[in-house]
Amino acid sequence: MHPKIGISHRDEKGWTVVEVHGEVDVATVPRIREYVSACIDAGRHHLIVDMVGVPFMDSTGLGLLVGIGKRIRTHTGDLRLVVTNPGVLQIFRVTSLHRALPIYDSVEAAMG
């Protein structure tokens, strides 16, 4: 059985907004990594990962986002996150990753 995860993207105002819906964990990270890698390979180096639809994320998800951030920076790109779930936000705060990965409360704010 495949884990339930929804991933889509759209290009808007010079950004690629990748929307993720569902749990980001060891079961879903490979699919998310593959999807985002395809976006980066296609030349999309200014990414906003919209995680408003993510109710749960584990350390595998954190590792994925750190890896995406590193890969984007090698292309002189930019990675921004949209996170509103208090539980998911707490993971970033506990690990201090909110200092390395900019987090916004809406896609519009992330586009700034």
HELIX and SHEET records of a PDB file:
HELIX    1   1 VAL A   29  ASP A   41  1                                  13    
HELIX    2   2 SER A   59  THR A   74  1                                  16    
HELIX    3   3 PRO A   86  THR A   95  1                                  10    
HELIX    4   4 LEU A   97  ARG A   99  5                                   3    
HELIX    5   5 VAL A  107  MET A  111  1                                   5    
SHEET    1   A 5 ILE A   5  GLU A  12  0                                        
SHEET    2   A 5 TRP A  15  GLY A  22 -1                                        
SHEET    3   A 5 HIS A  46  GLY A  53  1                                        
SHEET    4   A 5 ASP A  78  VAL A  82  1                                        
SHEET    5   A 5 ILE A 103  TYR A 104  1                                        
END                                                                             
